[in-house]
Amino acid sequence: MNTWTRSTYCGKDHCVEVAFTKSSYSSSNNCVEIAHHCHHVHVRDSKNTHGTILQFTPTEWATFTQAIKTGEFDTP
């Protein structure tokens, strides 16, 4: 189930909400959720949904996920 979260950029007459989705690669102990917005990708810990949310541009997120797919962060 997606949870809709109100943006910190809400104004008096306008607001944007984003839905976080749990990664399909998450295990029961190590989970992340992401939310796509037109100008940013938001990432948070699914066990601490009110904690820190990281924010990336779509280009930064694509670069990061590509590096994961190619094994750039794998330990020897």
N, CA, C, O and CB atoms as a CASP TS submission, in Angstrom:
PFRMAT TS
TARGET T0000
AUTHOR 0000-0000-0000
METHOD Language model
MODEL 1
PARENT N/A
ATOM      1  N   MET     1       0.835  -1.171   0.000  1.00  0.00           N
ATOM      2  CA  MET     1       0.000   0.000   0.000  1.00  0.00           C
ATOM      3  C   MET     1       0.890   1.249   0.000  1.00  0.00           C
ATOM      4  O   MET     1       1.857   1.317   0.759  1.00  0.00           O
ATOM      5  CB  MET     1      -0.956  -0.010   1.216  1.00  0.00           C
ATOM      6  N   ASN     2       0.579   2.211  -0.825  1.00  0.00           N
ATOM      7  CA  ASN     2       1.315   3.470  -0.859  1.00  0.00           C
ATOM      8  C   ASN     2       0.768   4.415   0.191  1.00  0.00           C
ATOM      9  O   ASN     2      -0.438   4.476   0.432  1.00  0.00           O
ATOM     10  CB  ASN     2       1.239   4.114  -2.254  1.00  0.00           C
ATOM     11  N   THR     3       1.679   5.151   0.813  1.00  0.00           N
ATOM     12  CA  THR     3       1.297   6.168   1.773  1.00  0.00           C
ATOM     13  C   THR     3       1.565   7.522   1.156  1.00  0.00           C
ATOM     14  O   THR     3       2.674   7.794   0.697  1.00  0.00           O
ATOM     15  CB  THR     3       2.056   6.001   3.111  1.00  0.00           C
ATOM     16  N   TRP     4       0.564   8.361   1.146  1.00  0.00           N
ATOM     17  CA  TRP     4       0.721   9.697   0.594  1.00  0.00           C
ATOM     18  C   TRP     4       1.267  10.617   1.672  1.00  0.00           C
ATOM     19  O   TRP     4       0.784  10.623   2.805  1.00  0.00           O
ATOM     20  CB  TRP     4      -0.620  10.232   0.039  1.00  0.00           C
ATOM     21  N   THR     5       2.270  11.388   1.311  1.00  0.00           N
ATOM     22  CA  THR     5       2.932  12.286   2.254  1.00  0.00           C
ATOM     23  C   THR     5       2.864  13.709   1.740  1.00  0.00           C
ATOM     24  O   THR     5       3.164  13.963   0.574  1.00  0.00           O
ATOM     25  CB  THR     5       4.395  11.866   2.484  1.00  0.00           C
ATOM     26  N   ARG     6       2.484  14.618   2.577  1.00  0.00           N
ATOM     27  CA  ARG     6       2.378  16.022   2.203  1.00  0.00           C
ATOM     28  C   ARG     6       3.775  16.626   2.082  1.00  0.00           C
ATOM     29  O   ARG     6       4.628  16.415   2.944  1.00  0.00           O
ATOM     30  CB  ARG     6       1.530  16.804   3.235  1.00  0.00           C
ATOM     31  N   SER     7       3.994  17.360   1.032  1.00  0.00           N
ATOM     32  CA  SER     7       5.277  18.001   0.777  1.00  0.00           C
ATOM     33  C   SER     7       5.562  19.088   1.800  1.00  0.00           C
ATOM     34  O   SER     7       4.642  19.731   2.305  1.00  0.00           O
ATOM     35  CB  SER     7       5.309  18.586  -0.627  1.00  0.00           C
ATOM     36  N   THR     8       6.838  19.292   2.103  1.00  0.00           N
ATOM     37  CA  THR     8       7.236  20.393   2.982  1.00  0.00           C
ATOM     38  C   THR     8       7.110  21.722   2.264  1.00  0.00           C
ATOM     39  O   THR     8       7.267  22.772   2.888  1.00  0.00           O
ATOM     40  CB  THR     8       8.671  20.197   3.481  1.00  0.00           C
ATOM     41  N   TYR     9       6.832  21.705   0.976  1.00  0.00           N
ATOM     42  CA  TYR     9       6.704  22.924   0.186  1.00  0.00           C
ATOM     43  C   TYR     9       5.247  23.357   0.017  1.00  0.00           C
ATOM     44  O   TYR     9       4.932  24.128  -0.889  1.00  0.00           O
ATOM     45  CB  TYR     9       7.339  22.725  -1.174  1.00  0.00           C
ATOM     46  N   CYS    10       4.381  22.879   0.859  1.00  0.00           N
ATOM     47  CA  CYS    10       2.971  23.248   0.766  1.00  0.00           C
ATOM     48  C   CYS    10       2.766  24.710   1.140  1.00  0.00           C
ATOM     49  O   CYS    10       3.360  25.224   2.088  1.00  0.00           O
ATOM     50  CB  CYS    10       2.122  22.349   1.668  1.00  0.00           C
ATOM     51  N   GLY    11       1.920  25.349   0.377  1.00  0.00           N
ATOM     52  CA  GLY    11       1.545  26.724   0.677  1.00  0.00           C
ATOM     53  C   GLY    11       0.114  26.769   1.170  1.00  0.00           C
ATOM     54  O   GLY    11      -0.518  25.730   1.364  1.00  0.00           O
ATOM     55  N   LYS    12      -0.391  27.961   1.369  1.00  0.00           N
ATOM     56  CA  LYS    12      -1.751  28.131   1.887  1.00  0.00           C
ATOM     57  C   LYS    12      -2.799  27.576   0.931  1.00  0.00           C
ATOM     58  O   LYS    12      -3.763  26.944   1.364  1.00  0.00           O
ATOM     59  CB  LYS    12      -2.029  29.601   2.154  1.00  0.00           C
ATOM     60  N   ASP    13      -2.614  27.812  -0.381  1.00  0.00           N
ATOM     61  CA  ASP    13      -3.623  27.417  -1.362  1.00  0.00           C
ATOM     62  C   ASP    13      -3.190  26.279  -2.286  1.00  0.00           C
ATOM     63  O   ASP    13      -3.944  25.890  -3.177  1.00  0.00           O
ATOM     64  CB  ASP    13      -3.992  28.599  -2.189  1.00  0.00           C
ATOM     65  N   HIS    14      -2.005  25.750  -2.088  1.00  0.00           N
ATOM     66  CA  HIS    14      -1.539  24.681  -2.975  1.00  0.00           C
ATOM     67  C   HIS    14      -0.678  23.699  -2.197  1.00  0.00           C
ATOM     68  O   HIS    14      -0.065  24.045  -1.187  1.00  0.00           O
ATOM     69  CB  HIS    14      -0.747  25.262  -4.169  1.00  0.00           C
ATOM     70  N   CYS    15      -0.648  22.489  -2.681  1.00  0.00           N
ATOM     71  CA  CYS    15       0.132  21.464  -2.010  1.00  0.00           C
ATOM     72  C   CYS    15       0.415  20.320  -2.985  1.00  0.00           C
ATOM     73  O   CYS    15      -0.373  20.039  -3.888  1.00  0.00           O
ATOM     74  CB  CYS    15      -0.607  20.947  -0.751  1.00  0.00           C
ATOM     75  N   VAL    16       1.526  19.688  -2.782  1.00  0.00           N
ATOM     76  CA  VAL    16       1.902  18.521  -3.567  1.00  0.00           C
ATOM     77  C   VAL    16       2.074  17.358  -2.609  1.00  0.00           C
ATOM     78  O   VAL    16       2.694  17.506  -1.555  1.00  0.00           O
ATOM     79  CB  VAL    16       3.206  18.775  -4.394  1.00  0.00           C
ATOM     80  N   GLU    17       1.535  16.213  -2.962  1.00  0.00           N
ATOM     81  CA  GLU    17       1.730  15.013  -2.163  1.00  0.00           C
ATOM     82  C   GLU    17       2.391  13.961  -3.030  1.00  0.00           C
ATOM     83  O   GLU    17       2.145  13.881  -4.234  1.00  0.00           O
ATOM     84  CB  GLU    17       0.387  14.495  -1.581  1.00  0.00           C
ATOM     85  N   VAL    18       3.235  13.153  -2.399  1.00  0.00           N
ATOM     86  CA  VAL    18       3.931  12.086  -3.110  1.00  0.00           C
ATOM     87  C   VAL    18       3.647  10.761  -2.415  1.00  0.00           C
ATOM     88  O   VAL    18       3.427  10.726  -1.204  1.00  0.00           O
ATOM     89  CB  VAL    18       5.461  12.360  -3.176  1.00  0.00           C
ATOM     90  N   ALA    19       3.651   9.673  -3.177  1.00  0.00           N
ATOM     91  CA  ALA    19       3.419   8.344  -2.616  1.00  0.00           C
ATOM     92  C   ALA    19       4.735   7.586  -2.556  1.00  0.00           C
ATOM     93  O   ALA    19       5.447   7.479  -3.554  1.00  0.00           O
ATOM     94  CB  ALA    19       2.375   7.561  -3.450  1.00  0.00           C
ATOM     95  N   PHE    20       5.050   7.063  -1.382  1.00  0.00           N
ATOM     96  CA  PHE    20       6.256   6.257  -1.229  1.00  0.00           C
ATOM     97  C   PHE    20       5.947   4.805  -1.553  1.00  0.00           C
ATOM     98  O   PHE    20       4.896   4.286  -1.177  1.00  0.00           O
ATOM     99  CB  PHE    20       6.827   6.384   0.200  1.00  0.00           C
ATOM    100  N   THR    21       6.864   4.158  -2.249  1.00  0.00           N
ATOM    101  CA  THR    21       6.744   2.755  -2.619  1.00  0.00           C
ATOM    102  C   THR    21       7.958   2.011  -2.111  1.00  0.00           C
ATOM    103  O   THR    21       9.089   2.459  -2.299  1.00  0.00           O
ATOM    104  CB  THR    21       6.595   2.587  -4.148  1.00  0.00           C
ATOM    105  N   LYS    22       7.734   0.872  -1.464  1.00  0.00           N
ATOM    106  CA  LYS    22       8.843   0.066  -0.941  1.00  0.00           C
ATOM    107  C   LYS    22       9.574  -0.606  -2.093  1.00  0.00           C
ATOM    108  O   LYS    22       8.954  -1.092  -3.039  1.00  0.00           O
ATOM    109  CB  LYS    22       8.333  -0.996   0.072  1.00  0.00           C
ATOM    110  N   SER    23      10.893  -0.627  -2.004  1.00  0.00           N
ATOM    111  CA  SER    23      11.715  -1.275  -3.016  1.00  0.00           C
ATOM    112  C   SER    23      11.385  -2.750  -3.119  1.00  0.00           C
ATOM    113  O   SER    23      11.164  -3.411  -2.104  1.00  0.00           O
ATOM    114  CB  SER    23      13.193  -1.089  -2.705  1.00  0.00           C
ATOM    115  N   SER    24      11.351  -3.271  -4.331  1.00  0.00           N
ATOM    116  CA  SER    24      11.088  -4.704  -4.527  1.00  0.00           C
ATOM    117  C   SER    24      12.277  -5.553  -4.077  1.00  0.00           C
ATOM    118  O   SER    24      12.148  -6.770  -3.943  1.00  0.00           O
ATOM    119  CB  SER    24      10.768  -4.991  -6.005  1.00  0.00           C
ATOM    120  N   TYR    25      13.428  -4.929  -3.844  1.00  0.00           N
ATOM    121  CA  TYR    25      14.617  -5.635  -3.382  1.00  0.00           C
ATOM    122  C   TYR    25      14.780  -5.568  -1.872  1.00  0.00           C
ATOM    123  O   TYR    25      15.771  -6.080  -1.351  1.00  0.00           O
ATOM    124  CB  TYR    25      15.843  -5.070  -4.049  1.00  0.00           C
ATOM    125  N   SER    26      13.856  -4.961  -1.155  1.00  0.00           N
ATOM    126  CA  SER    26      13.974  -4.813   0.286  1.00  0.00           C
ATOM    127  C   SER    26      13.720  -6.138   0.982  1.00  0.00           C
ATOM    128  O   SER    26      12.854  -6.920   0.590  1.00  0.00           O
ATOM    129  CB  SER    26      13.005  -3.752   0.797  1.00  0.00           C
ATOM    130  N   SER    27      14.500  -6.362   2.025  1.00  0.00           N
ATOM    131  CA  SER    27      14.263  -7.522   2.885  1.00  0.00           C
ATOM    132  C   SER    27      13.484  -7.044   4.102  1.00  0.00           C
ATOM    133  O   SER    27      13.183  -5.856   4.221  1.00  0.00           O
ATOM    134  CB  SER    27      15.612  -8.218   3.308  1.00  0.00           C
ATOM    135  N   SER    28      13.164  -7.944   4.985  1.00  0.00           N
ATOM    136  CA  SER    28      12.396  -7.540   6.163  1.00  0.00           C
ATOM    137  C   SER    28      13.223  -6.687   7.116  1.00  0.00           C
ATOM    138  O   SER    28      12.651  -5.973   7.940  1.00  0.00           O
ATOM    139  CB  SER    28      11.874  -8.765   6.892  1.00  0.00           C
ATOM    140  N   ASN    29      14.552  -6.739   7.031  1.00  0.00           N
ATOM    141  CA  ASN    29      15.405  -5.976   7.945  1.00  0.00           C
ATOM    142  C   ASN    29      16.015  -4.732   7.321  1.00  0.00           C
ATOM    143  O   ASN    29      16.504  -3.864   8.045  1.00  0.00           O
ATOM    144  CB  ASN    29      16.500  -6.852   8.455  1.00  0.00           C
ATOM    145  N   ASN    30      16.000  -4.621   6.017  1.00  0.00           N
ATOM    146  CA  ASN    30      16.713  -3.531   5.350  1.00  0.00           C
ATOM    147  C   ASN    30      15.841  -3.001   4.219  1.00  0.00           C
ATOM    148  O   ASN    30      15.915  -3.489   3.091  1.00  0.00           O
ATOM    149  CB  ASN    30      18.101  -4.007   4.810  1.00  0.00           C
ATOM    150  N   CYS    31      15.011  -1.997   4.522  1.00  0.00           N
ATOM    151  CA  CYS    31      14.038  -1.533   3.542  1.00  0.00           C
ATOM    152  C   CYS    31      14.183  -0.038   3.251  1.00  0.00           C
ATOM    153  O   CYS    31      14.448   0.765   4.146  1.00  0.00           O
ATOM    154  CB  CYS    31      12.631  -1.829   4.028  1.00  0.00           C
ATOM    155  N   VAL    32      14.007   0.303   2.005  1.00  0.00           N
ATOM    156  CA  VAL    32      13.926   1.705   1.616  1.00  0.00           C
ATOM    157  C   VAL    32      12.648   1.903   0.815  1.00  0.00           C
ATOM    158  O   VAL    32      12.130   0.973   0.198  1.00  0.00           O
ATOM    159  CB  VAL    32      15.182   2.144   0.794  1.00  0.00           C
ATOM    160  N   GLU    33      12.156   3.131   0.839  1.00  0.00           N
ATOM    161  CA  GLU    33      10.997   3.506   0.047  1.00  0.00           C
ATOM    162  C   GLU    33      11.381   4.721  -0.778  1.00  0.00           C
ATOM    163  O   GLU    33      12.152   5.572  -0.334  1.00  0.00           O
ATOM    164  CB  GLU    33       9.750   3.797   0.948  1.00  0.00           C
ATOM    165  N   ILE    34      10.834   4.790  -1.981  1.00  0.00           N
ATOM    166  CA  ILE    34      11.108   5.941  -2.841  1.00  0.00           C
ATOM    167  C   ILE    34       9.787   6.559  -3.295  1.00  0.00           C
ATOM    168  O   ILE    34       8.757   5.891  -3.380  1.00  0.00           O
ATOM    169  CB  ILE    34      11.973   5.527  -4.068  1.00  0.00           C
ATOM    170  N   ALA    35       9.857   7.850  -3.580  1.00  0.00           N
ATOM    171  CA  ALA    35       8.706   8.570  -4.123  1.00  0.00           C
ATOM    172  C   ALA    35       9.221   9.456  -5.242  1.00  0.00           C
ATOM    173  O   ALA    35      10.151  10.239  -5.051  1.00  0.00           O
ATOM    174  CB  ALA    35       7.963   9.415  -3.015  1.00  0.00           C
ATOM    175  N   HIS    36       8.618   9.328  -6.399  1.00  0.00           N
ATOM    176  CA  HIS    36       9.003  10.153  -7.548  1.00  0.00           C
ATOM    177  C   HIS    36       8.123  11.393  -7.595  1.00  0.00           C
ATOM    178  O   HIS    36       6.902  11.317  -7.461  1.00  0.00           O
ATOM    179  CB  HIS    36       8.891   9.351  -8.877  1.00  0.00           C
ATOM    180  N   HIS    37       8.755  12.504  -7.783  1.00  0.00           N
ATOM    181  CA  HIS    37       8.075  13.778  -7.969  1.00  0.00           C
ATOM    182  C   HIS    37       8.667  14.368  -9.239  1.00  0.00           C
ATOM    183  O   HIS    37       9.736  13.931  -9.663  1.00  0.00           O
ATOM    184  CB  HIS    37       8.247  14.749  -6.714  1.00  0.00           C
ATOM    185  N   CYS    38       8.032  15.318  -9.846  1.00  0.00           N
ATOM    186  CA  CYS    38       8.494  15.812 -11.145  1.00  0.00           C
ATOM    187  C   CYS    38       9.929  16.342 -11.123  1.00  0.00           C
ATOM    188  O   CYS    38      10.622  16.241 -12.136  1.00  0.00           O
ATOM    189  CB  CYS    38       7.574  16.898 -11.624  1.00  0.00           C
ATOM    190  N   HIS    39      10.394  16.897 -10.016  1.00  0.00           N
ATOM    191  CA  HIS    39      11.732  17.474  -9.972  1.00  0.00           C
ATOM    192  C   HIS    39      12.689  16.746  -9.031  1.00  0.00           C
ATOM    193  O   HIS    39      13.880  17.057  -9.006  1.00  0.00           O
ATOM    194  CB  HIS    39      11.641  18.906  -9.566  1.00  0.00           C
ATOM    195  N   HIS    40      12.189  15.781  -8.255  1.00  0.00           N
ATOM    196  CA  HIS    40      13.034  15.109  -7.276  1.00  0.00           C
ATOM    197  C   HIS    40      12.594  13.665  -7.074  1.00  0.00           C
ATOM    198  O   HIS    40      11.462  13.286  -7.374  1.00  0.00           O
ATOM    199  CB  HIS    40      13.007  15.858  -5.945  1.00  0.00           C
ATOM    200  N   VAL    41      13.522  12.879  -6.560  1.00  0.00           N
ATOM    201  CA  VAL    41      13.231  11.537  -6.079  1.00  0.00           C
ATOM    202  C   VAL    41      13.508  11.573  -4.584  1.00  0.00           C
ATOM    203  O   VAL    41      14.589  11.986  -4.164  1.00  0.00           O
ATOM    204  CB  VAL    41      14.096  10.424  -6.826  1.00  0.00           C
ATOM    205  N   HIS    42      12.549  11.148  -3.781  1.00  0.00           N
ATOM    206  CA  HIS    42      12.686  11.152  -2.332  1.00  0.00           C
ATOM    207  C   HIS    42      12.914   9.724  -1.867  1.00  0.00           C
ATOM    208  O   HIS    42      12.279   8.794  -2.365  1.00  0.00           O
ATOM    209  CB  HIS    42      11.433  11.771  -1.647  1.00  0.00           C
ATOM    210  N   VAL    43      13.824   9.549  -0.908  1.00  0.00           N
ATOM    211  CA  VAL    43      14.168   8.224  -0.395  1.00  0.00           C
ATOM    212  C   VAL    43      14.106   8.271   1.129  1.00  0.00           C
ATOM    213  O   VAL    43      14.612   9.206   1.750  1.00  0.00           O
ATOM    214  CB  VAL    43      15.588   7.770  -0.889  1.00  0.00           C
ATOM    215  N   ARG    44      13.481   7.254   1.729  1.00  0.00           N
ATOM    216  CA  ARG    44      13.412   7.185   3.188  1.00  0.00           C
ATOM    217  C   ARG    44      13.506   5.741   3.656  1.00  0.00           C
ATOM    218  O   ARG    44      13.335   4.804   2.876  1.00  0.00           O
ATOM    219  CB  ARG    44      12.113   7.827   3.701  1.00  0.00           C
ATOM    220  N   ASP    45      13.778   5.582   4.934  1.00  0.00           N
ATOM    221  CA  ASP    45      13.820   4.281   5.593  1.00  0.00           C
ATOM    222  C   ASP    45      12.387   3.876   5.913  1.00  0.00           C
ATOM    223  O   ASP    45      11.673   4.623   6.583  1.00  0.00           O
ATOM    224  CB  ASP    45      14.705   4.319   6.889  1.00  0.00           C
ATOM    225  N   SER    46      11.961   2.727   5.455  1.00  0.00           N
ATOM    226  CA  SER    46      10.567   2.317   5.667  1.00  0.00           C
ATOM    227  C   SER    46      10.252   2.039   7.131  1.00  0.00           C
ATOM    228  O   SER    46       9.084   2.045   7.519  1.00  0.00           O
ATOM    229  CB  SER    46      10.260   1.085   4.844  1.00  0.00           C
ATOM    230  N   LYS    47      11.273   1.796   7.952  1.00  0.00           N
ATOM    231  CA  LYS    47      11.040   1.562   9.377  1.00  0.00           C
ATOM    232  C   LYS    47      10.957   2.865  10.157  1.00  0.00           C
ATOM    233  O   LYS    47      10.552   2.865  11.319  1.00  0.00           O
ATOM    234  CB  LYS    47      12.140   0.687   9.952  1.00  0.00           C
ATOM    235  N   ASN    48      11.337   3.978   9.532  1.00  0.00           N
ATOM    236  CA  ASN    48      11.314   5.278  10.191  1.00  0.00           C
ATOM    237  C   ASN    48      10.724   6.301   9.220  1.00  0.00           C
ATOM    238  O   ASN    48      11.428   7.185   8.731  1.00  0.00           O
ATOM    239  CB  ASN    48      12.750   5.703  10.657  1.00  0.00           C
ATOM    240  N   THR    49       9.444   6.174   8.951  1.00  0.00           N
ATOM    241  CA  THR    49       8.803   6.989   7.919  1.00  0.00           C
ATOM    242  C   THR    49       8.714   8.469   8.272  1.00  0.00           C
ATOM    243  O   THR    49       8.460   9.293   7.393  1.00  0.00           O
ATOM    244  CB  THR    49       7.430   6.468   7.652  1.00  0.00           C
ATOM    245  N   HIS    50       8.915   8.819   9.524  1.00  0.00           N
ATOM    246  CA  HIS    50       8.904  10.229   9.916  1.00  0.00           C
ATOM    247  C   HIS    50      10.312  10.781  10.090  1.00  0.00           C
ATOM    248  O   HIS    50      10.498  11.918  10.525  1.00  0.00           O
ATOM    249  CB  HIS    50       8.121  10.409  11.207  1.00  0.00           C
ATOM    250  N   GLY    51      11.295   9.967   9.746  1.00  0.00           N
ATOM    251  CA  GLY    51      12.694  10.389   9.875  1.00  0.00           C
ATOM    252  C   GLY    51      13.162  11.167   8.658  1.00  0.00           C
ATOM    253  O   GLY    51      12.359  11.715   7.903  1.00  0.00           O
ATOM    254  N   THR    52      14.450  11.204   8.485  1.00  0.00           N
ATOM    255  CA  THR    52      15.079  11.947   7.398  1.00  0.00           C
ATOM    256  C   THR    52      14.670  11.390   6.040  1.00  0.00           C
ATOM    257  O   THR    52      14.609  10.177   5.842  1.00  0.00           O
ATOM    258  CB  THR    52      16.599  11.912   7.542  1.00  0.00           C
ATOM    259  N   ILE    53      14.394  12.292   5.117  1.00  0.00           N
ATOM    260  CA  ILE    53      14.105  11.927   3.731  1.00  0.00           C
ATOM    261  C   ILE    53      15.197  12.527   2.868  1.00  0.00           C
ATOM    262  O   ILE    53      15.412  13.739   2.872  1.00  0.00           O
ATOM    263  CB  ILE    53      12.683  12.421   3.278  1.00  0.00           C
ATOM    264  N   LEU    54      15.885  11.668   2.125  1.00  0.00           N
ATOM    265  CA  LEU    54      16.914  12.131   1.199  1.00  0.00           C
ATOM    266  C   LEU    54      16.250  12.564  -0.094  1.00  0.00           C
ATOM    267  O   LEU    54      15.232  11.997  -0.491  1.00  0.00           O
ATOM    268  CB  LEU    54      17.973  11.027   0.933  1.00  0.00           C
ATOM    269  N   GLN    55      16.812  13.554  -0.749  1.00  0.00           N
ATOM    270  CA  GLN    55      16.233  14.089  -1.978  1.00  0.00           C
ATOM    271  C   GLN    55      17.296  14.144  -3.061  1.00  0.00           C
ATOM    272  O   GLN    55      18.395  14.654  -2.840  1.00  0.00           O
ATOM    273  CB  GLN    55      15.627  15.490  -1.740  1.00  0.00           C
ATOM    274  N   PHE    56      16.966  13.619  -4.227  1.00  0.00           N
ATOM    275  CA  PHE    56      17.881  13.584  -5.358  1.00  0.00           C
ATOM    276  C   PHE    56      17.196  14.137  -6.597  1.00  0.00           C
ATOM    277  O   PHE    56      15.972  14.085  -6.715  1.00  0.00           O
ATOM    278  CB  PHE    56      18.380  12.153  -5.612  1.00  0.00           C
ATOM    279  N   THR    57      17.988  14.665  -7.514  1.00  0.00           N
ATOM    280  CA  THR    57      17.432  15.015  -8.817  1.00  0.00           C
ATOM    281  C   THR    57      17.249  13.710  -9.585  1.00  0.00           C
ATOM    282  O   THR    57      17.881  12.711  -9.242  1.00  0.00           O
ATOM    283  CB  THR    57      18.364  16.028  -9.602  1.00  0.00           C
ATOM    284  N   PRO    58      16.410  13.687 -10.604  1.00  0.00           N
ATOM    285  CA  PRO    58      16.267  12.465 -11.402  1.00  0.00           C
ATOM    286  C   PRO    58      17.593  11.991 -11.995  1.00  0.00           C
ATOM    287  O   PRO    58      17.828  10.786 -12.088  1.00  0.00           O
ATOM    288  CB  PRO    58      15.268  12.693 -12.519  1.00  0.00           C
ATOM    289  N   THR    59      18.461  12.916 -12.395  1.00  0.00           N
ATOM    290  CA  THR    59      19.768  12.542 -12.947  1.00  0.00           C
ATOM    291  C   THR    59      20.640  11.901 -11.880  1.00  0.00           C
ATOM    292  O   THR    59      21.283  10.884 -12.140  1.00  0.00           O
ATOM    293  CB  THR    59      20.478  13.769 -13.540  1.00  0.00           C
ATOM    294  N   GLU    60      20.674  12.477 -10.687  1.00  0.00           N
ATOM    295  CA  GLU    60      21.460  11.897  -9.589  1.00  0.00           C
ATOM    296  C   GLU    60      20.959  10.500  -9.250  1.00  0.00           C
ATOM    297  O   GLU    60      21.754   9.584  -9.042  1.00  0.00           O
ATOM    298  CB  GLU    60      21.396  12.799  -8.339  1.00  0.00           C
ATOM    299  N   TRP    61      19.629  10.337  -9.196  1.00  0.00           N
ATOM    300  CA  TRP    61      19.057   9.034  -8.861  1.00  0.00           C
ATOM    301  C   TRP    61      19.384   8.000  -9.940  1.00  0.00           C
ATOM    302  O   TRP    61      19.721   6.859  -9.621  1.00  0.00           O
ATOM    303  CB  TRP    61      17.534   9.149  -8.680  1.00  0.00           C
ATOM    304  N   ALA    62      19.289   8.385 -11.194  1.00  0.00           N
ATOM    305  CA  ALA    62      19.608   7.458 -12.289  1.00  0.00           C
ATOM    306  C   ALA    62      21.081   7.053 -12.237  1.00  0.00           C
ATOM    307  O   ALA    62      21.411   5.887 -12.455  1.00  0.00           O
ATOM    308  CB  ALA    62      19.280   8.101 -13.660  1.00  0.00           C
ATOM    309  N   THR    63      21.959   8.002 -11.952  1.00  0.00           N
ATOM    310  CA  THR    63      23.388   7.697 -11.841  1.00  0.00           C
ATOM    311  C   THR    63      23.642   6.734 -10.688  1.00  0.00           C
ATOM    312  O   THR    63      24.403   5.777 -10.830  1.00  0.00           O
ATOM    313  CB  THR    63      24.206   8.988 -11.644  1.00  0.00           C
ATOM    314  N   PHE    64      23.005   6.989  -9.546  1.00  0.00           N
ATOM    315  CA  PHE    64      23.157   6.135  -8.371  1.00  0.00           C
ATOM    316  C   PHE    64      22.650   4.717  -8.636  1.00  0.00           C
ATOM    317  O   PHE    64      23.351   3.744  -8.356  1.00  0.00           O
ATOM    318  CB  PHE    64      22.414   6.740  -7.181  1.00  0.00           C
ATOM    319  N   THR    65      21.437   4.599  -9.174  1.00  0.00           N
ATOM    320  CA  THR    65      20.888   3.258  -9.412  1.00  0.00           C
ATOM    321  C   THR    65      21.674   2.505 -10.484  1.00  0.00           C
ATOM    322  O   THR    65      21.802   1.283 -10.405  1.00  0.00           O
ATOM    323  CB  THR    65      19.416   3.356  -9.823  1.00  0.00           C
ATOM    324  N   GLN    66      22.196   3.204 -11.473  1.00  0.00           N
ATOM    325  CA  GLN    66      23.031   2.546 -12.481  1.00  0.00           C
ATOM    326  C   GLN    66      24.322   2.021 -11.852  1.00  0.00           C
ATOM    327  O   GLN    66      24.779   0.928 -12.188  1.00  0.00           O
ATOM    328  CB  GLN    66      23.356   3.522 -13.633  1.00  0.00           C
ATOM    329  N   ALA    67      24.901   2.792 -10.949  1.00  0.00           N
ATOM    330  CA  ALA    67      26.122   2.353 -10.257  1.00  0.00           C
ATOM    331  C   ALA    67      25.856   1.103  -9.425  1.00  0.00           C
ATOM    332  O   ALA    67      26.706   0.216  -9.352  1.00  0.00           O
ATOM    333  CB  ALA    67      26.668   3.479  -9.356  1.00  0.00           C
ATOM    334  N   ILE    68      24.687   1.027  -8.800  1.00  0.00           N
ATOM    335  CA  ILE    68      24.328  -0.177  -8.049  1.00  0.00           C
ATOM    336  C   ILE    68      24.214  -1.367  -8.992  1.00  0.00           C
ATOM    337  O   ILE    68      24.733  -2.446  -8.706  1.00  0.00           O
ATOM    338  CB  ILE    68      23.003   0.029  -7.280  1.00  0.00           C
ATOM    339  N   LYS    69      23.533  -1.168 -10.114  1.00  0.00           N
ATOM    340  CA  LYS    69      23.327  -2.267 -11.070  1.00  0.00           C
ATOM    341  C   LYS    69      24.637  -2.790 -11.642  1.00  0.00           C
ATOM    342  O   LYS    69      24.756  -3.980 -11.930  1.00  0.00           O
ATOM    343  CB  LYS    69      22.425  -1.810 -12.205  1.00  0.00           C
ATOM    344  N   THR    70      25.616  -1.915 -11.806  1.00  0.00           N
ATOM    345  CA  THR    70      26.900  -2.347 -12.391  1.00  0.00           C
ATOM    346  C   THR    70      27.880  -2.847 -11.329  1.00  0.00           C
ATOM    347  O   THR    70      28.996  -3.245 -11.661  1.00  0.00           O
ATOM    348  CB  THR    70      27.538  -1.194 -13.170  1.00  0.00           C
ATOM    349  N   GLY    71      27.476  -2.832 -10.057  1.00  0.00           N
ATOM    350  CA  GLY    71      28.324  -3.365  -9.001  1.00  0.00           C
ATOM    351  C   GLY    71      29.370  -2.402  -8.467  1.00  0.00           C
ATOM    352  O   GLY    71      30.317  -2.826  -7.804  1.00  0.00           O
ATOM    353  N   GLU    72      29.218  -1.126  -8.741  1.00  0.00           N
ATOM    354  CA  GLU    72      30.214  -0.146  -8.320  1.00  0.00           C
ATOM    355  C   GLU    72      30.403  -0.110  -6.796  1.00  0.00           C
ATOM    356  O   GLU    72      31.490   0.212  -6.316  1.00  0.00           O
ATOM    357  CB  GLU    72      29.816   1.229  -8.818  1.00  0.00           C
ATOM    358  N   PHE    73      29.368  -0.432  -6.052  1.00  0.00           N
ATOM    359  CA  PHE    73      29.462  -0.373  -4.590  1.00  0.00           C
ATOM    360  C   PHE    73      29.685  -1.738  -3.952  1.00  0.00           C
ATOM    361  O   PHE    73      29.725  -1.840  -2.726  1.00  0.00           O
ATOM    362  CB  PHE    73      28.210   0.245  -4.022  1.00  0.00           C
ATOM    363  N   ASP    74      29.832  -2.788  -4.756  1.00  0.00           N
ATOM    364  CA  ASP    74      30.067  -4.121  -4.212  1.00  0.00           C
ATOM    365  C   ASP    74      31.425  -4.186  -3.522  1.00  0.00           C
ATOM    366  O   ASP    74      32.399  -3.595  -3.987  1.00  0.00           O
ATOM    367  CB  ASP    74      29.981  -5.179  -5.321  1.00  0.00           C
ATOM    368  N   THR    75      31.475  -4.911  -2.410  1.00  0.00           N
ATOM    369  CA  THR    75      32.753  -5.083  -1.728  1.00  0.00           C
ATOM    370  C   THR    75      33.493  -6.262  -2.346  1.00  0.00           C
ATOM    371  O   THR    75      32.882  -7.229  -2.801  1.00  0.00           O
ATOM    372  CB  THR    75      32.547  -5.299  -0.202  1.00  0.00           C
ATOM    373  N   PRO    76      34.825  -6.164  -2.355  1.00  0.00           N
ATOM    374  CA  PRO    76      35.614  -7.247  -2.986  1.00  0.00           C
ATOM    375  C   PRO    76      35.529  -8.548  -2.221  1.00  0.00           C
ATOM    376  O   PRO    76      36.133  -9.542  -2.623  1.00  0.00           O
ATOM    377  CB  PRO    76      37.069  -6.839  -3.106  1.00  0.00           C
TER
END
